[in-house]
Amino acid sequence: MIHLPREETKLMVAVHGWSGIILGLLLYAVVLTGMVAVFAEEIGVWSAGHVAQGAAFERPIDAPLQKLARRTPAEFHEAVDVYEVGDRNLGLFFHLHETAPNGEVIERGINYQLDRSGRVVGEQRGTGEQVFGPSNDDALSHFLIDTHVQLHVPDPWGLLLTGILGLAMLVAAISGLLIHRHLFKDIFTLRRSASAVLVDRDRHSVAGTWSLPFAFILAFTGSFFSFYGTVGVPIVAMAAFGGSQEAFNETVYGSGEKPDPSPRITGSLDHIVADARGRIGQLPTFITIEQFGRADARVTTFHDPKAGGIEPVSLIYRGATGAYVRESPSIGTRPSVGGTLTAIMGPLHFGNFAGLASKSVWFGLGFAMCYVTFTGLRLWLVRRRDGGSALGWLERIVTVIGFGLPLALLGAAIGFFFTMPLGTAVFWTPASFLIVSAAAILAGFTIPTNGLLMRAHQIAIGALLVAMPPIRLLTGGPGWGAALAAGQPMIVAIDLMTFLAGVWTLWRLIAASRADNSNVSARLKPAE
Amino acid sequence: MLPRTRKWIRIGFAGPGALIVAPVIMAGMALWLPRGAAGIDNLVIPLVLVPLIWAALFFHACLDSRLSRVAIVSLGLFAVHFGLVAHNLADAEPARTETRE
């Protein structure tokens, strides 16, 4: 328990409330989309109906790599990224590194996409940002991630905005901890027979207290990611290397080995993948080849954390011979405090260190955070209303964003399902989001009371959730049998989750409506 | 000093003050932190810690009853780290000029 003096406690209550009010609605948007984005990979598989079997790295990849290298200009042989994309397709991005006018180091080159038979089905020239941008079959998961990462505000302002939101969440989490006079009692206090405001306050307090450590971790790691490239690296590079981000990158991510530009055929990537799988017990998730076709070529295979671990694993191979060199930390040439701290920021933020189990916990705690942010805003408004302030307009904004945002995300998913088969999902996914958002805002202006507005939004959310699996199937998505046969139970699981969530939403509305009716008749009887 | 003036000074240190001082501390830390086994600790640890440094400055400015102590800590950290960075950049500039000549 923390006992601050009375004045300081009052100040912390004010800081807690205002940090939520000023940035609460934007914070809610970031937390809600982040909660969904925890399952971005699974949502990608579900929405695009990926049912192909056999990972891209299980197939021979060296022959297509060598073949494509011959038709790619030598300037782009500086590095090659090898990765799985779409429905088990293989992506190969031959590129060089160059410094943009703002000092940032960027990748530029040619990206190839090969289908399962090894045929080139896509070829694109551009920067890393362009080639890894949204495509027709991952438009929905991309949209979710982009909304979470930078709220679709252009670089670098979007990242700075979400970084500041992270700091606001950090303030709300720490001040929330400081204002609890009876922390352990508050964790378990839910007064069901109290007034509606007290019940709401208890729920806010219980959900907030349980998710405090999580909120702290998310806020801290989220701010780190937002500020890392936008202000962090330029400032540290300025202090330590006179502004050269290239020098910073070479020190932090470089091999530290002597360059040897003499030409040499890069050793078999298939042999390297097989060796890495034998050592770690799992296929790589990503492979990079630095200085392709040179004597000093270096291959790095990246893997998910080992069982029970939290830090991702990477192995280094000598490119020219394919010989194993060593297990490498994600950052730096050997294990270090800084490298480990930086490497665990990702798994802590994404919750992917223990597969679906940790992702589910992160999703659940994310939901608690959304609930805390939303109920916090409503409690603040109720307190002001009781104090005589007329903030009906703000109450409506909170309702429109609180319920309109999940509704618009569902609208984006429906838009994706209808337009992906036509090849126009990159445009229509965000467009559908905007159309549904506009409808939610319009409802905010036209529906007479806030209670009705809330109910209308909830009915729409419930209906869209229930309709989601049939729409997915009707628009050409794979059935449950095909999904299970292809080893993709996630497709079935997400269908079931959306359907049940919809039923639960509608059932709660019906139950609340019945309770209201019985209260009215109970009040009428004595009056008669 | 009037309570109202004290309040605004405190808000200044907690708000814009912390936003300015935290990045300066991050830049300065890169110059005095040990490099560590991989030679990168001084570069990446400040990047990891900057949100916590900002939070520490913010809550210190809010909660320390003595405003003078808030000012000393905040301005002291700023001056030390800013001085370190300025000194390092001033040292690097003549070296670069000599190399060019």
Interface residues (C-beta under 8 A of the other chain):
Chain A: L4 E8 L11 M12 V15 G166 L167 L170 V171 I174 S175 A219 F220 S223 F224 F227 Y228 V231 G232 V233 I235 V236 M238 A239 A240 G242 F248 T251 V252 P329 I331 G332 T333 R334 P335 S336 V337 G338 G339 L341 T342 M345
Chain B: P23 M26 A27 G28 A30 L31 G36 A37 A38 G39 I40 D41 N42 L43 V44 I45 P46 L47 V48 V50 P51 L52 W54 A55 F58 F59 C62 L63 V85 N88 L89 A92 E93 R96
